[in-house]
Amino acid sequence: MSFELIKKVNDAQKKHSVVDVRTGDKVRVHQKIKEGNKERVQVFEGVVIRTDRKKSHTSRITVRKVASGVGVEKSFLLHSPLVVKVEVVRRSKVRRKYLTYMRERSGKGTRLKAKDFDREATNKIEEPKEEKAEAEEVKEEPKEEAAEAKK
């Protein structure tokens, strides 16, 4: 296989834009969960302790939270179709890429110093203009067909 073909497949798997998530951010990840024949969205909120391969289609974040006194870590592929939305709630000042030391800390020791940031601009995701035009065309077609069917 040629490299161009692999790159084309990888780019097809990517979402057009994802939120700029950094280590130390407190995020809210909305994930689709399928139970039987039902689908629902579950929210997982915690601190990003690791980011991997930001430019790749396999970019991943590891989020940690404490639930009922037990530390829970979950990894999310940012370009996965199961990840509906990633919201940055708070941005913190950290000087490392991988915050392993957070695992040993508990209580007030887990606090990170907050940084000012523009929450709306950070969480805003814009779709490419081409897809917006296609989506509008698709919405208009059923209306025209319904009008013709009534005649």
Order of alpha helices (4+ residues) and beta strands (2+ residues): alpha-beta-beta-beta-beta-beta-beta-alpha-alpha
